[in-house]
Amino acid sequence: MQLVVAKPPQPPELDLSRGTDSVRIYKVGDVLEASCIVKDGRPVANISWFLDDDPINQNMLKMPTVVDLAKENLQSKIQNLTLVLHPIHNGKFLKCVAFHPAYPGGHSETKRMLDVRYAPEPAEEPLDKFGYQIGRLGVINVTFRANPRPKIEWSVAGEKIREGYTDSTGRMEAEELKDLGRGLYVANLRIAAIRKEDTETDYILTAYNDLGPQDYRVKISTSPEPAGLDLGVGAIIGVVAVALIVILLLSILIFAKVTGRWCFSGGATVIDYTAAGGENGHQGRAQGVENPHHQVSSEYINGNDLPIKKDEKIDTAV
């Protein structure tokens, strides 16, 4: 039996590839190559990768390499990761976590925050705003993502209102852009007292940074928000899909009923012509037949060439 004395490895070391324009700054679409090494442990440590607290898909990871140091029977492990960067990765921490029984608490980690740059993104939902009241204060807000922090300006009826300023009438104020963190921002336009003509105007917010601009067009209404408008895009698609399926099923059932197919086909129809009583002096006679009044009739059914025979009896005169 071989006794192994556990030795804690060194804390994990995380190395990231260079971004397109800078060492630690990336753009959307950049391919990040990351490497994590955990040195000199006994036995070898296990490595796991996370974005914040979410495990990274194993398809993005390469098989780890184990390096043995024969002199002291120590082992090091190296694992590489490849990740195509998107706006959602901005502000998240890429973490390499090493697990080893000799670590205090059983694990040790190192992490780096990802700085992914991109132009302001298009709005993810309709920008029609409802529920405003004539003569009351109204606030138009637009939420969007961008990195780095963009500059904004509003355009109302041909007049531009810069961030932190009011329009020529003093009724409208473009508030300072609010940073919600990780590239999420809210822009607010305050209107002192809503007028009827305000509901007939387009409000255009322009957000821009070094990577490009984006326009957001908003319309406001005094009407209440229509039912179902708060449903997400996925929910709306689901409702439409279910409605189409129901219509298709009803069409199939109607077609089957009209054409007499499937469960609406029914059984074969046999027409039974029962002969009337014979004329006087023409009575059926039994000539070696069990039932002297038994006759065979043939009917063609549903277009079949083969006749279906049916027994029928003839009333005889008494």
C-alpha positions as CSV (number, residue, x, y, z in Angstrom):
1,M,0.0,0.0,0.0
2,Q,1.3,3.4,-1.0
3,L,0.7,6.3,1.4
4,V,0.2,9.7,-0.3
5,V,0.8,12.8,1.9
6,A,-1.4,15.6,0.5
7,K,0.4,18.9,-0.3
8,P,-1.6,22.0,-1.2
9,P,-0.7,23.4,-4.6
10,Q,0.0,27.0,-5.3
11,P,-3.0,29.3,-5.9
12,P,-4.3,29.1,-9.5
13,E,-2.8,31.5,-12.0
14,L,-5.0,32.9,-14.7
15,D,-3.6,34.3,-18.0
16,L,-5.7,36.0,-20.7
17,S,-4.9,36.7,-24.3
18,R,-4.6,40.3,-25.5
19,G,-7.6,42.2,-26.8
20,T,-7.8,43.7,-30.3
21,D,-6.7,47.2,-29.3
22,S,-5.4,46.8,-25.7
23,V,-4.0,44.2,-23.3
24,R,-7.1,44.0,-21.1
25,I,-9.8,45.6,-23.2
26,Y,-11.8,43.6,-25.7
27,K,-14.4,44.2,-28.4
28,V,-17.5,42.2,-29.3
29,G,-16.5,39.3,-31.4
30,D,-13.0,39.0,-30.0
31,V,-11.9,35.5,-29.3
32,L,-10.6,35.3,-25.7
33,E,-8.0,32.6,-25.0
34,A,-7.5,32.0,-21.3
35,S,-5.2,29.6,-19.5
36,C,-5.3,28.5,-15.9
37,I,-2.4,26.6,-14.2
38,V,-2.3,25.1,-10.7
39,K,1.2,24.2,-9.8
40,D,2.9,21.7,-7.5
41,G,0.2,19.8,-5.7
42,R,0.0,16.3,-4.3
43,P,-2.3,14.8,-5.6
44,V,-3.1,16.8,-8.7
45,A,-5.8,19.5,-8.3
46,N,-9.1,19.7,-10.2
47,I,-9.9,22.9,-12.2
48,S,-13.4,24.4,-12.8
49,W,-14.3,27.6,-14.8
50,F,-17.0,30.1,-14.1
51,L,-18.5,33.4,-15.4
52,D,-19.5,35.0,-12.1
53,D,-21.1,32.0,-10.4
54,D,-22.3,30.3,-13.6
55,P,-20.3,27.2,-14.8
56,I,-18.8,27.6,-18.2
57,N,-20.0,25.2,-20.9
58,Q,-17.5,22.2,-21.2
59,N,-17.5,22.7,-25.0
60,M,-15.5,25.8,-24.5
61,L,-12.8,24.0,-22.5
62,K,-9.8,22.0,-23.8
63,M,-8.6,18.8,-22.1
64,P,-6.4,19.6,-19.2
65,T,-2.7,18.8,-19.2
66,V,-1.0,17.3,-16.2
67,V,2.8,17.9,-15.6
68,D,4.6,15.7,-13.2
69,L,7.6,16.9,-11.1
70,A,9.3,13.5,-10.4
71,K,11.7,14.8,-7.7
72,E,9.1,15.5,-5.1
73,N,6.2,13.6,-6.6
74,L,4.3,16.9,-7.3
75,Q,1.9,17.5,-10.1
76,S,0.7,20.6,-11.9
77,K,-2.4,21.0,-14.0
78,I,-3.0,23.4,-17.0
79,Q,-6.3,23.9,-18.8
80,N,-7.2,26.3,-21.6
81,L,-10.4,28.0,-22.5
82,T,-11.7,29.7,-25.7
83,L,-14.6,32.2,-25.5
84,V,-16.1,34.4,-28.2
85,L,-17.0,37.6,-26.4
86,H,-20.5,39.3,-26.5
87,P,-22.0,42.3,-24.8
88,I,-23.5,40.0,-22.1
89,H,-19.9,39.1,-21.0
90,N,-19.0,42.7,-20.1
91,G,-18.5,43.3,-16.4
92,K,-18.5,39.6,-15.5
93,F,-15.7,37.9,-13.7
94,L,-13.9,35.0,-15.4
95,K,-12.9,32.7,-12.6
96,C,-10.6,29.7,-12.4
97,V,-11.3,27.6,-9.3
98,A,-8.9,24.9,-8.1
99,F,-10.2,22.1,-5.8
100,H,-7.8,20.2,-3.6
101,P,-8.2,18.4,-0.2
102,A,-5.2,20.2,1.3
103,Y,-6.5,23.7,0.5
104,P,-8.1,25.6,3.4
105,G,-11.8,25.2,2.7
106,G,-11.0,22.8,-0.1
107,H,-10.6,25.3,-2.9
108,S,-8.8,28.4,-4.1
109,E,-9.7,30.8,-7.0
110,T,-8.4,33.6,-9.1
111,K,-10.5,35.9,-11.3
112,R,-10.4,38.7,-13.8
113,M,-13.2,41.1,-14.8
114,L,-13.9,41.3,-18.5
115,D,-14.1,44.7,-20.1
116,V,-15.9,44.2,-23.5
117,R,-16.5,47.4,-25.5
118,Y,-19.5,47.9,-27.9
119,A,-21.7,50.6,-29.3
120,P,-25.1,51.3,-27.8
121,E,-27.4,48.4,-28.6
122,P,-30.8,48.6,-30.2
123,A,-33.8,48.5,-27.9
124,E,-35.1,45.1,-27.0
125,E,-38.8,46.1,-26.7
126,P,-41.2,48.6,-28.2
127,L,-40.6,52.2,-27.1
128,D,-44.3,53.3,-27.1
129,K,-45.1,54.7,-23.7
130,F,-48.7,54.9,-22.3
131,G,-50.6,56.3,-19.3
132,Y,-49.5,60.0,-19.5
133,Q,-52.0,62.6,-18.2
134,I,-52.6,66.0,-19.7
135,G,-51.4,68.8,-17.4
136,R,-49.3,66.4,-15.2
137,L,-45.6,65.7,-15.0
138,G,-44.4,63.1,-17.4
139,V,-41.1,61.2,-17.6
140,I,-39.9,59.4,-20.7
141,N,-37.3,56.8,-20.0
142,V,-35.2,54.6,-22.3
143,T,-33.0,51.7,-21.0
144,F,-30.2,50.4,-23.1
145,R,-26.7,48.8,-23.0
146,A,-23.4,50.3,-24.0
147,N,-19.7,50.2,-23.1
148,P,-17.9,52.6,-22.6
149,R,-20.4,55.1,-21.1
150,P,-22.1,56.9,-24.0
151,K,-23.1,60.5,-24.4
152,I,-26.7,61.3,-25.0
153,E,-29.0,64.0,-26.5
154,W,-32.7,64.2,-27.1
155,S,-34.3,65.6,-30.3
156,V,-37.8,67.0,-29.9
157,A,-39.6,68.8,-32.8
158,G,-36.3,69.6,-34.4
159,E,-34.7,71.0,-31.2
160,K,-31.8,69.1,-29.6
161,I,-31.5,68.9,-25.8
162,R,-28.1,67.8,-24.4
163,E,-27.7,65.8,-21.3
164,G,-28.2,68.0,-18.2
165,Y,-29.9,70.8,-20.1
166,T,-33.5,72.0,-20.8
167,D,-35.2,73.0,-24.0
168,S,-35.9,76.6,-25.1
169,T,-39.3,76.6,-23.3
170,G,-37.9,75.3,-20.0
171,R,-40.6,72.6,-20.0
172,M,-38.4,69.6,-21.0
173,E,-35.2,68.6,-19.2
174,A,-32.7,65.9,-20.3
175,E,-31.5,64.3,-17.0
176,E,-28.0,63.0,-16.4
177,L,-27.6,59.5,-17.7
178,K,-28.0,56.9,-14.9
179,D,-25.4,54.1,-14.8
180,L,-27.0,50.9,-13.5
181,G,-23.8,48.9,-13.8
182,R,-22.2,46.5,-16.2
183,G,-23.1,48.6,-19.2
184,L,-26.8,49.2,-18.4
185,Y,-28.0,52.8,-18.6
186,V,-31.3,54.7,-18.3
187,A,-31.9,58.0,-20.0
188,N,-34.8,60.2,-18.7
189,L,-36.6,63.2,-20.3
190,R,-38.8,65.1,-17.9
191,I,-41.8,67.1,-19.3
192,A,-43.2,69.6,-16.8
193,A,-46.8,69.5,-17.9
194,I,-48.0,67.2,-20.7
195,R,-49.9,68.9,-23.5
196,K,-52.0,67.3,-26.2
197,E,-49.4,68.2,-28.8
198,D,-46.8,66.3,-26.8
199,T,-48.6,63.1,-27.6
200,E,-48.3,63.9,-31.3
201,T,-44.5,64.3,-31.2
202,D,-41.7,61.9,-31.8
203,Y,-39.0,61.9,-29.1
204,I,-35.6,60.7,-30.4
205,L,-32.8,59.7,-28.0
206,T,-29.3,59.5,-29.6
207,A,-26.7,57.6,-27.6
208,Y,-23.1,57.4,-28.9
209,N,-19.6,56.4,-27.9
210,D,-16.4,55.7,-29.7
211,L,-17.8,52.5,-31.3
212,G,-20.9,54.1,-32.9
213,P,-24.3,55.8,-32.4
214,Q,-27.8,54.4,-31.8
215,D,-31.2,56.2,-32.1
216,Y,-34.2,55.3,-30.0
217,R,-37.6,56.7,-31.2
218,V,-40.3,57.1,-28.6
219,K,-44.0,58.0,-28.8
220,I,-46.2,58.8,-25.8
221,S,-49.9,58.4,-25.3
222,T,-52.6,59.3,-22.7
223,S,-54.3,55.9,-23.4
224,P,-53.8,53.1,-20.9
225,E,-51.3,50.4,-21.8
226,P,-53.0,47.8,-24.0
227,A,-53.5,44.4,-22.5
228,G,-50.9,42.0,-23.5
229,L,-48.3,44.7,-24.4
230,D,-46.3,43.8,-21.4
231,L,-45.9,40.2,-22.7
232,G,-42.4,39.4,-23.8
233,V,-41.5,38.6,-27.4
234,G,-41.3,34.9,-26.5
235,A,-44.7,34.8,-24.9
236,I,-46.3,36.6,-27.9
237,I,-44.7,34.1,-30.3
238,G,-46.0,31.2,-28.2
239,V,-49.6,32.6,-28.2
240,V,-49.5,33.0,-32.0
241,A,-48.0,29.4,-32.5
242,V,-50.8,27.9,-30.3
243,A,-53.5,29.8,-32.2
244,L,-52.1,28.6,-35.6
245,I,-52.0,25.0,-34.3
246,V,-55.7,25.2,-33.2
247,I,-56.7,26.6,-36.5
248,L,-54.9,23.8,-38.4
249,L,-56.5,21.1,-36.3
250,L,-60.0,22.6,-36.8
251,S,-59.4,22.7,-40.6
252,I,-58.3,19.1,-40.6
253,L,-61.4,18.0,-38.7
254,I,-63.7,20.0,-41.0
255,F,-62.0,18.5,-44.1
256,A,-62.4,14.9,-42.6
257,K,-66.1,15.5,-41.8
258,V,-66.9,16.9,-45.3
259,T,-65.0,14.1,-47.2
260,G,-66.1,11.3,-44.9
261,R,-62.5,10.3,-44.0
262,W,-61.0,8.7,-40.9
263,C,-63.4,8.7,-37.9
264,F,-66.2,10.2,-40.0
265,S,-66.1,7.5,-42.7
266,G,-68.8,5.2,-41.0
267,G,-69.6,1.7,-42.1
268,A,-70.7,0.4,-45.5
269,T,-74.3,1.1,-46.4
270,V,-76.3,-1.9,-47.6
271,I,-79.7,-1.3,-49.3
272,D,-82.2,-4.0,-48.5
273,Y,-84.8,-4.3,-51.1
274,T,-87.5,-6.6,-49.6
275,A,-89.6,-8.1,-52.4
276,A,-93.4,-7.6,-52.1
277,G,-95.7,-10.6,-51.9
278,G,-95.8,-12.7,-55.1
279,E,-98.7,-12.7,-57.5
280,N,-101.5,-15.2,-57.1
281,G,-100.6,-18.7,-58.2
282,H,-96.8,-17.8,-57.9
283,Q,-95.9,-19.1,-54.5
284,G,-92.4,-20.1,-53.5
285,R,-91.8,-23.9,-53.5
286,A,-89.4,-25.8,-51.4
287,Q,-87.3,-27.9,-53.7
288,G,-84.7,-29.6,-51.6
289,V,-83.8,-26.2,-50.0
290,E,-83.9,-25.6,-46.2
291,N,-85.6,-22.3,-46.6
292,P,-87.8,-22.1,-49.6
293,H,-88.3,-18.4,-49.2
294,H,-84.5,-17.6,-49.1
295,Q,-83.2,-15.4,-51.9
296,V,-79.9,-13.7,-52.5
297,S,-79.6,-10.0,-53.5
298,S,-76.5,-8.2,-54.6
299,E,-75.7,-4.5,-54.0
300,Y,-72.6,-2.6,-55.0
301,I,-71.3,-0.6,-52.1
302,N,-69.1,2.5,-52.0
303,G,-67.9,1.9,-55.5
304,N,-66.6,-1.6,-54.8
305,D,-66.7,-4.1,-57.8
306,L,-67.4,-7.0,-55.5
307,P,-71.1,-7.5,-54.5
308,I,-72.0,-7.8,-50.9
309,K,-74.7,-10.4,-50.5
310,K,-77.5,-10.1,-48.1
311,D,-80.2,-12.6,-47.2
312,E,-83.7,-11.4,-47.6
313,K,-87.0,-13.1,-47.1
314,I,-90.1,-12.8,-49.3
315,D,-93.5,-12.9,-47.7
316,T,-95.6,-15.7,-49.1
317,A,-99.3,-15.6,-49.5
318,V,-101.3,-17.7,-47.1
